[in-house]
């Protein structure tokens, strides 16, 4: 019997001062049975950083041919492909050929050091490819605090995400690699 995904519900007051985005969002995120809480937290932060009206979570781990998030135009053109982790060169090339913009939020410990030169070389050929990383300690801290239903305040400013919920606050720095 296959395991089902666990649903998490977030009410997010998003203030992105860098892009002038001010929204109250209701976000439902499915945690795949093989997915870690850290990865789900990373997906949620990537969603907040890139939020547009047409940005969507995809089937993610359940569907190899889709990114973790994508933004499609109303005419179904793929505008923004957003992946997490350390995708292989073939997948990165595919995403660059399909989408107008590609963002990868990399994580992976020591493997990141070996992956980054390959990704940077591809980035030099495809200017639409952007590479980012979250502070892993901050993501881990947030992932340990996630409840099935949460209200978050998320302020994006100068390359950092400032989260608050209940009586807690956390800064999650984001770096372009």
Steps between C-alpha positions, in 0.01 A plus 500: 500500500640837399544767763305822455641849514441703817335838443624815671302824494660841529341842524775735388509878516766560235681832480772496235660843528752416226226443239211704643278196564246514783266199520302292746536141384340168585755235405452124513821298477512122464787327678590197287565186710866494393551875549666654805354790693810703403425449132136601549613811692735582211214465250284731708776764523564477124127553448502812716809641328357448151129550564288613209134444434580210266775325702401143590631203691529203265494127565870541584654173616207306356569620145856507363414716200376791714689745720408557864328828409411661173347814369301467183341776296129506438577353156682209675855609410758404760632829634695390809634156594604466867690194621640403839806297586778412258342413164724324249636672190242339270211630713650849521546514121143380451363768732700770319357386166140494627468809718563871463664511847648225718579520872666225698502508881796275567564293809685179558789533743833386362347404166431869441874568466532251213174608332553876508780525234287300254197720567709819472638386163146447373397836646771667289330357188142564612455843658141408591634255761538634855641307794408566863553354842320538832676502834471130591495556877211745468304263273558216747384717790183600314427143389504386863234760587255424218147404604234351273319835507699823541460874462822664384613853438767498231699814421751484214761773499859530378548130431356372826170355612378609840237261634284542804228280644347502843766650725792375287717670239765363266720649229581275203782648290499426128815519293548499126765239424 
